[in-house]
Amino acid sequence: MIQYKIANSEDIAELMQIRLEMLREVNFLSKDYPFSEDFYSYSRDYFLNGQHTTVLAVDKKDEENGKTIGCATLCYIEMMPTFSHPTGRRSHLMNVYTAPDYRAQGIARRMVEWLIEEAKCRGVTEISLDATVSGRHLYRKLGFRESEECMVLTLD
């Protein structure tokens, strides 16, 4: 039985474990890839103190507390209001991940739908995301579209 919940500070170990699992997979890293202490620390701090909502999917079937098998995070961005975005509230969807043995069961879809509703409740007017090739089909089905509206400068 899969249960979904909004993560809180008590879930930090599971949050970090599933995020690192996801990053290893999408970046084609080994299962024992050593993330830097800074990366780990900044990620942990963001989960504890950042402006976000993270949904966890937990399989309650096998273990007493369950096994975390999926995650999805919506990071909130506050900007000056514009005509297109009168609240100035935007967000970025990240870390949408389902463990391999649980894929194609609608878990990612359910987590993202939950976050879309959360965004609406918070007055968010735009959700952006960076999608893997395998995730694009889901996002299109949920109403996301390709965009050529912005340019990006990456700073070192």
Secondary structure, DSSP 8 states (H G I E B T S, - for coil): -EEEEE--GGGHHHHHHHHHHHHHHHTT--TT----HHHHHHHHHHHHHSSEEEEEEEE-SSSSS-EEEEEEEEEEEE----SS-TT-EEEEEEEEEE-GGGTTSSHHHHHHHHHHHHHHHTT--EEEE---GGGHHHHHHTT-------------
